[in-house]
């Protein structure tokens, strides 16, 4: 303070923002400007900070508070324009508002549902500093600060973010330029989307004067999405173009599991890769049930048509009040069981074999299948509950084997149905039980200690019903090693060789 009581006060402020001013002389307040504003200085590169998605959702709370305030102003403006009538917004519009607000980082004029916003963030957005599953929109923020750690909220700084793939592959993946938008209070929102799995390098730079200087460089890892059946492909098959194989032959399928972006699904012990077959016997059973249902429905329609035709003359004669006496129910016809000489043994069903093993290549699996019972098959492969492949193939019979072939009677007078099951053709006759059985029922009834000495005889062949001079005819049911009936071409005459041996007295 000089002699004229003139003084100068100086201070160095490091905190940006609004400041209050109070000047006093000997305790008395001197009129002076009440407040002034300290602006932040230029951005200091070393003080810039990167923020990912906050697990505590603090960022969401801040944005939702800003959106709620804007929503109130928008509703008041709309009410004034539309004559105090509020606008109703559908849930779909609220969802779009949430997504648009998150992508742009700035407030939108559409309304937003905060709860829906949280759900969208968890399922659609990804922390851009950590990485994760491909296909989601990665997001992180840059906080611009000056040398005194003040937020540079002028919003005119220019940042650049480039995302480059690090994997050494033959296919070069172009770098991605992230989208950057200014939010508020010195925060810049960064958004980008990655669709290829692998390691990436994120380079953050900013313009400082005429130069572009680096800010941060970090790496992140992206992994593939869930398996996509439409993108998974069968890359190799050992089956011929006809998709047919012999009974007992093992064939190989090589399948590549991929997500919707074409990334291979890595091998995991937690994922369940299973398969199941639609075998020919199941197919025949389903076709039989469908046929019976159609016949039952057709019979019901015919009965209803006959009842309508029977009531029609009475209705036309005006005697609809007198009920027509019900006709007695027709006797139920029991279908006659015809013996089939080729049905002497119930077919032995051999379940197919399936083995799935991962290969050295990521996302590629080797599937080995073996079918035994002849017929068409459908192989269904499922990965984590999703069907990724349905492959059809046919199993053909192999050459006949003598140990599995059977001798059967072809004489009609000797054919009959099994006494026990009444379904299969009887092939064995017991001279002690005086009954005829099929193969399965014979084993079941004679697998006891007091019947083990019973010896079976083949009906019409060795049951002692022939006399000297009679012509004995019988057939040979040829089967392969897996009990499939084998058809021998008529041109082959030496396929079956019969050796007759005379036994003077057949023991009981």
C-alpha positions in Angstrom: 0.0 0.0 0.0 1.5 3.3 -1.0 1.1 6.7 0.5 -2.1 7.4 -1.3 -3.5 4.2 0.2 -3.5 2.4 -3.2 -2.7 -1.4 -3.0 -2.4 -4.4 -5.3 -3.3 -8.0 -4.3 -1.8 -10.9 -6.3 -2.4 -14.6 -6.0 -1.8 -17.8 -8.1 -4.9 -19.9 -8.5 -4.5 -23.6 -9.5 -8.2 -24.8 -9.1 -10.4 -23.9 -12.0 -14.0 -22.9 -11.4 -16.0 -20.0 -9.7 -14.3 -18.2 -6.9 -15.7 -15.5 -4.5 -13.8 -12.3 -3.7 -14.0 -10.4 -0.4 -11.8 -7.2 0.3 -11.7 -5.7 3.8 -9.7 -2.9 5.4 -9.5 -2.9 9.2 -12.4 -5.2 9.3 -14.7 -3.1 7.1 -15.9 -4.5 3.8 -14.8 -2.6 0.8 -17.1 -2.7 -2.3 -15.4 -4.8 -4.9 -16.3 -7.4 -7.5 -17.9 -10.3 -5.7 -16.7 -13.3 -7.9 -14.6 -14.4 -10.8 -14.0 -17.6 -12.8 -10.7 -19.4 -13.3 -10.6 -21.3 -16.6 -8.5 -24.5 -17.0 -5.3 -24.3 -18.9 -4.3 -26.4 -21.9 -4.6 -30.2 -21.8 -1.6 -31.9 -20.3 -1.1 -35.3 -22.0 0.4 -36.9 -18.9 -2.6 -36.0 -16.8 -5.2 -37.5 -19.1 -7.1 -40.4 -17.6 -9.0 -43.3 -19.3 -12.1 -44.7 -17.6 -14.0 -47.9 -18.5 -17.5 -48.8 -17.6 -17.8 -48.3 -13.9 -19.1 -51.6 -12.2 -21.0 -49.4 -9.6 -23.0 -47.8 -12.4 -21.9 -44.3 -11.3 -21.6 -43.2 -14.9 -25.2 -44.5 -15.5 -26.5 -42.5 -12.6 -24.8 -39.3 -13.9 -26.2 -39.8 -17.4 -29.6 -40.8 -16.2 -29.8 -37.7 -14.0 -29.0 -35.6 -16.9 -31.5 -37.4 -19.1 -34.3 -37.1 -16.5 -33.8 -33.3 -16.3 -33.9 -33.1 -20.1 -37.0 -35.3 -20.1 -38.9 -32.9 -17.8 -38.0 -29.9 -20.0 -39.1 -31.8 -23.2 -42.4 -32.8 -21.6 -43.2 -29.2 -20.6 -42.3 -28.0 -24.1 -44.5 -30.6 -25.8 -47.3 -29.9 -23.4 -47.2 -26.2 -24.3 -47.1 -26.9 -28.1 -49.8 -29.5 -28.1 -52.3 -27.7 -25.8 -51.2 -29.2 -22.5 -51.5 -32.7 -23.7 -48.6 -34.9 -22.8 -47.1 -37.2 -25.4 -47.1 -41.0 -24.7 -44.0 -42.8 -25.8 -43.9 -46.5 -26.4 -41.5 -48.8 -24.8 -39.7 -49.3 -28.1 -39.0 -45.6 -28.4 -37.7 -45.5 -24.8 -35.3 -48.3 -25.6 -34.0 -46.6 -28.8 -33.5 -43.4 -26.7 -31.4 -45.3 -24.2 -29.2 -46.9 -27.0 -28.8 -43.5 -28.8 -27.9 -41.7 -25.6 -25.2 -44.3 -24.8 -23.7 -44.3 -28.3 -23.6 -40.6 -28.7 -22.7 -39.8 -25.1 -24.8 -36.6 -25.3 -28.3 -36.1 -24.1 -31.1 -37.0 -26.6 -34.5 -35.4 -26.9 -36.3 -38.7 -26.7 -37.4 -40.2 -23.4 -35.4 -43.0 -21.8 -36.2 -45.8 -19.4 -33.2 -46.0 -16.9 -33.9 -49.7 -16.0 -33.8 -50.6 -19.7 -30.6 -48.6 -20.1 -28.9 -50.7 -17.5 -30.0 -53.9 -19.2 -28.8 -52.7 -22.6 -25.4 -51.8 -21.1 -24.9 -55.2 -19.6 -25.9 -57.1 -22.8 -24.9 -54.8 -25.6 -22.0 -52.7 -24.4 -18.5 -53.7 -23.4 -15.7 -52.1 -21.4 -13.4 -50.8 -24.0 -10.4 -51.0 -21.7 -10.8 -54.7 -20.8 -12.2 -56.4 -23.9 -14.5 -59.4 -23.9 -17.0 -60.9 -26.4 -17.0 -59.7 -30.0 -20.0 -58.0 -31.5 -20.7 -55.7 -28.6 -20.1 -52.0 -28.7 -16.9 -51.2 -26.7 -17.0 -48.0 -24.7 -14.6 -46.0 -22.6 -14.0 -42.4 -21.7 -11.1 -40.0 -21.9 -10.9 -37.3 -19.1 -8.9 -34.3 -20.4 -7.0 -32.5 -17.5 -4.6 -29.6 -17.4 -1.3 -29.4 -15.5 -3.2 -28.7 -12.2 -5.5 -31.7 -12.8 -8.5 -29.5 -13.6 -11.1 -30.9 -16.0 -10.7 -29.2 -19.4 -14.4 -28.7 -20.1 -14.2 -26.5 -23.1 -14.7 -29.5 -25.4 -12.6 -28.3 -28.3 -9.7 -30.8 -27.9 -9.2 -33.3 -30.7 -8.5 -37.0 -29.8 -7.8 -39.9 -32.1 -8.3 -43.6 -31.1 -7.1 -46.4 -33.5 -7.7 -50.1 -32.8 -5.4 -52.6 -34.6 -5.3 -56.4 -34.6 -2.0 -58.0 -33.4 -2.5 -61.6 -34.5 -0.2 -62.8 -37.2 -2.6 -64.3 -39.7 -2.7 -64.6 -43.4 -5.9 -62.4 -43.5 -5.0 -58.9 -42.7 -7.6 -57.1 -40.5 -7.8 -53.4 -41.2 -7.5 -51.0 -38.3 -10.6 -49.4 -36.8 -11.0 -45.7 -36.2 -13.1 -45.2 -33.1 -15.9 -42.7 -32.9 -15.3 -40.0 -30.3 -17.9 -37.5 -28.9 -17.6 -34.9 -26.2 -19.9 -35.6 -23.3 -19.5 -33.0 -20.4 -17.1 -31.8 -17.8 -14.0 -32.8 -19.8 -15.1 -36.3 -20.6 -14.9 -37.7 -24.2 -16.8 -40.8 -25.1 -15.0 -43.4 -27.3 -17.0 -46.1 -29.1 -16.0 -48.9 -31.4 -17.1 -52.4 -32.3 -14.9 -55.5 -32.9 -16.1 -58.6 -34.7 -12.9 -60.6 -34.9 -11.5 -62.5 -32.0 -7.9 -62.1 -30.9 -5.4 -59.6 -29.4 -5.8 -55.9 -30.2 -3.7 -52.7 -29.6 -5.6 -49.5 -28.8 -3.6 -46.3 -29.5 -5.0 -43.0 -28.1 -3.6 -39.8 -29.5 -4.5 -36.1 -29.4 -3.7 -33.0 -31.4 -1.4 -30.5 -29.6 -0.7 -27.6 -31.8 0.5 -28.8 -35.2 1.6 -32.2 -33.8 -0.3 -35.3 -32.9 1.1 -36.7 -29.7 0.5 -40.1 -28.1 -1.6 -40.3 -24.9 -2.0 -44.0 -24.0 -1.4 -47.3 -25.6 -2.8 -50.5 -24.2 -3.8 -54.0 -25.3 -7.0 -56.0 -24.9 -8.3 -59.4 -25.8 -11.5 -60.2 -27.7 -13.0 -63.7 -27.6 -15.6 -65.3 -29.8 -19.4 -65.1 -29.3 -21.7 -68.1 -28.7 -21.8 -70.8 -31.4 -24.0 -70.0 -34.4 -25.5 -73.0 -36.2 -25.8 -71.0 -39.5 -22.1 -70.2 -39.5 -20.8 -73.7 -38.4 -19.8 -75.8 -41.4 -18.9 -79.4 -42.2 -15.5 -79.1 -43.8 -14.8 -82.8 -44.4 -16.5 -86.2 -44.6 -15.1 -89.7 -45.3 -18.5 -90.8 -46.7 -19.0 -91.1 -50.4 -21.3 -88.8 -52.3 -24.2 -91.2 -51.7 -23.7 -90.9 -47.9 -23.8 -94.7 -47.6 -21.5 -97.0 -45.5 -21.3 -100.6 -44.7 -22.6 -102.1 -41.4 -19.9 -101.8 -38.8 -17.9 -99.3 -40.8 -16.7 -96.2 -39.0 -16.8 -92.9 -40.9 -15.5 -89.5 -39.9 -17.0 -86.0 -40.1 -15.0 -82.9 -39.4 -17.0 -79.9 -38.3 -15.9 -76.3 -37.6 -17.8 -74.5 -34.9 -18.0 -70.8 -35.4 -19.9 -67.8 -34.1 -22.1 -65.4 -36.1 -19.0 -63.4 -37.2 -17.1 -66.5 -38.4 -14.7 -66.7 -35.4 -13.8 -70.3 -34.3 -15.3 -71.5 -31.0 -12.3 -72.4 -28.7 -12.2 -75.8 -27.1 -13.7 -75.7 -23.6 -14.2 -78.4 -21.0 -17.3 -76.6 -19.7 -19.2 -76.8 -23.1 -21.3 -79.9 -23.8 -20.8 -81.2 -27.4 -23.1 -84.1 -27.8 -25.0 -85.9 -30.5 -28.0 -88.3 -31.0 -29.3 -90.5 -33.8 -32.7 -90.8 -35.4 -32.4 -94.5 -36.2 -34.4 -96.5 -38.8 -36.4 -98.5 -36.2 -37.6 -95.2 -34.6 -38.5 -93.8 -38.0 -40.6 -96.9 -38.8 -42.3 -96.6 -35.4 -43.2 -93.0 -36.0 -44.4 -93.7 -39.5 -46.6 -96.5 -38.2 -48.1 -94.3 -35.5 -48.7 -91.6 -38.1 -50.4 -94.1 -40.4 -52.6 -95.5 -37.6 -53.6 -92.0 -36.6 -54.6 -91.1 -40.2 -56.6 -94.4 -40.5 -58.3 -93.7 -37.1 -59.2 -90.2 -38.2 -60.5 -91.4 -41.6 -62.6 -94.1 -39.9 -64.0 -91.5 -37.5 -64.9 -89.2 -40.4 -66.6 -92.1 -42.2 -68.7 -92.9 -39.1 -69.8 -89.3 -38.7 -70.7 -89.2 -42.4 -72.8 -92.4 -42.1 -74.6 -91.0 -39.0 -75.4 -87.8 -40.9 -76.7 -89.8 -43.9 -78.9 -92.0 -41.6 -80.5 -88.9 -39.9 -81.0 -87.0 -43.1 -84.2 -88.8 -44.2 -85.8 -88.4 -40.8 -85.0 -84.7 -40.6 -86.5 -84.1 -44.1 -89.7 -86.0 -43.1 -90.2 -83.8 -40.0 -89.5 -86.5 -37.6 -86.4 -85.0 -36.1 -88.1 -85.1 -32.6 -88.2 -88.8 -32.6 -84.7 -90.1 -32.1 -83.5 -92.8 -34.4 -82.8 -96.0 -32.5 -79.2 -96.7 -32.3 -78.0 -99.6 -34.3 -76.1 -102.3 -32.4 -72.4 -101.8 -32.4 -70.5 -103.7 -35.0 -68.4 -106.5 -33.6 -64.8 -105.7 -33.3 -62.8 -107.6 -35.8 -59.6 -109.1 -34.5 -56.9 -108.8 -37.1 -55.6 -112.2 -38.2 -51.9 -112.7 -37.6 -50.2 -114.0 -40.6 -47.0 -115.9 -40.1 -44.0 -114.5 -42.0 -41.2 -117.0 -42.5 -38.6 -114.2 -42.5 -39.8 -113.0 -39.1 -38.7 -116.0 -37.2 -36.3 -114.1 -35.0 -36.9 -110.6 -33.6 -34.4 -108.3 -35.2 -31.5 -107.6 -33.0 -31.0 -103.8 -32.8 -27.4 -102.6 -32.4 -27.2 -99.0 -31.2 -24.9 -96.8 -33.3 -21.7 -95.5 -31.9 -20.7 -91.8 -31.7 -17.4 -90.3 -30.6 -16.6 -86.5 -30.7 -13.0 -85.3 -30.1 -11.4 -81.9 -30.6 -8.6 -81.5 -33.0 -5.4 -79.4 -33.0 -7.2 -76.6 -34.9 -9.3 -74.2 -32.8 -13.0 -74.7 -33.2 -12.6 -77.9 -35.3 -13.9 -81.2 -34.0 -13.7 -84.8 -35.3 -16.9 -86.9 -35.2 -16.6 -90.6 -35.6 -19.8 -92.6 -36.2 -20.4 -96.4 -36.6 -23.8 -97.8 -37.7 -24.7 -101.5 -37.4 -28.4 -102.0 -38.1 -29.1 -101.3 -41.8 -31.4 -98.4 -42.7 -31.4 -94.6 -43.0 -30.1 -92.5 -40.1 -30.1 -88.9 -39.1 -27.2 -87.6 -36.9 -28.0 -84.5 -34.8 -25.0 -82.7 -33.2 -25.7 -80.2 -30.4 -23.3 -77.7 -28.9 -24.4 -76.1 -25.6 -28.0 -77.0 -26.4 -27.9 -75.6 -30.0 -28.2 -78.0 -32.9 -25.2 -77.2 -35.2 -25.5 -80.0 -37.7 -28.0 -82.6 -39.0 -26.3 -85.1 -41.3 -28.1 -88.1 -43.0 -26.5 -91.3 -43.9 -27.5 -94.9 -44.8 -26.1 -98.1 -43.4 -25.9 -101.1 -45.8 -25.6 -104.7 -45.0 -22.4 -106.7 -45.3 -21.9 -110.2 -46.8 -23.7 -113.0 -44.9 -22.1 -114.9 -42.1 -23.0 -118.6 -41.5 -22.9 -118.2 -37.7 -25.7 -115.6 -37.8 -27.8 -117.1 -40.6 -30.8 -119.3 -39.7 -32.7 -122.3 -41.1 -36.4 -121.7 -41.5 -39.3 -123.7 -42.8 -41.0 -122.6 -46.0 -43.9 -125.0 -45.9 -47.2 -123.2 -45.3 -48.8 -126.0 -43.4 -46.0 -125.9 -40.7 -46.1 -122.1 -40.2 -47.7 -120.7 -37.1 -47.3 -117.8 -34.7 -45.5 -118.1 -31.4 -47.7 -119.4 -28.5 -46.2 -116.8 -26.1 -45.8 -113.5 -27.9 -48.4 -114.2 -30.7 -46.4 -111.8 -32.9 -43.4 -113.6 -34.4 -43.4 -116.7 -36.4 -42.8 -119.9 -34.5 -39.6 -121.6 -35.5 -38.8 -124.1 -32.6 -41.0 -126.9 -31.5 -40.6 -128.7 -28.2 -41.5 -132.4 -28.1 -41.7 -132.3 -24.3 -43.8 -129.1 -24.0 -45.7 -129.9 -27.2 -45.6 -126.1 -28.0 -44.1 -123.9 -30.6 -42.0 -120.9 -29.9 -40.1 -118.1 -31.6 -36.4 -117.8 -30.9 -36.7 -115.2 -28.1 -39.6 -116.9 -26.3 -37.8 -120.3 -26.5 -34.8 -118.8 -24.7 -37.0 -117.2 -22.1 -39.1 -120.3 -21.4 -36.3 -122.8 -21.5 -33.7 -120.9 -19.5 -34.5 -122.9 -16.4 -32.9 -125.9 -14.7 -35.9 -128.2 -15.2 -36.1 -127.4 -18.9 -32.5 -127.2 -19.9 -32.6 -130.8 -21.2 -35.4 -129.9 -23.7 -34.0 -129.9 -27.2 -35.5 -127.7 -29.9 -36.5 -128.9 -33.3 -37.1 -126.7 -36.3 -40.7 -126.8 -37.5 -41.1 -128.4 -40.9 -37.5 -129.5 -41.1 -36.5 -131.9 -38.3 -39.6 -132.3 -36.2 -40.1 -136.0 -37.2 -43.3 -135.3 -39.2 -41.8 -136.5 -42.5 -41.9 -140.0 -43.9 -39.5 -141.8 -46.1 -39.8 -140.5 -49.6 -41.2 -137.1 -48.6 -39.7 -134.0 -50.1 -38.3 -131.8 -47.3 -38.1 -128.1 -48.2 -36.6 -125.4 -46.0 -35.1 -122.0 -46.3 -32.0 -120.3 -45.2 -32.3 -116.8 -43.7 -29.0 -115.2 -44.5 -27.7 -112.5 -42.1 -24.5 -110.6 -41.8 -22.3 -110.2 -38.7 -24.7 -107.6 -37.2 -27.9 -109.6 -37.8 -29.0 -107.7 -40.9 -31.0 -109.7 -43.5 -28.9 -110.1 -46.6 -30.5 -110.4 -50.0 -28.5 -112.8 -52.3 -28.9 -112.0 -56.0 -30.6 -114.7 -58.0 -27.6 -114.9 -60.3 -25.5 -116.3 -57.4 -26.1 -120.1 -57.3 -23.2 -121.2 -55.0 -23.8 -118.8 -52.2 -25.4 -121.4 -49.9 -23.9 -124.9 -49.6 -26.1 -127.7 -48.0 -24.4 -130.8 -46.7 -26.7 -133.7 -45.8 -25.6 -136.2 -43.2 -27.6 -139.4 -42.3 -28.1 -140.0 -38.6 -29.7 -143.4 -37.9 -31.3 -142.5 -34.6 -31.8 -138.8 -33.6 -31.4 -138.6 -29.8 -34.1 -136.8 -27.8 
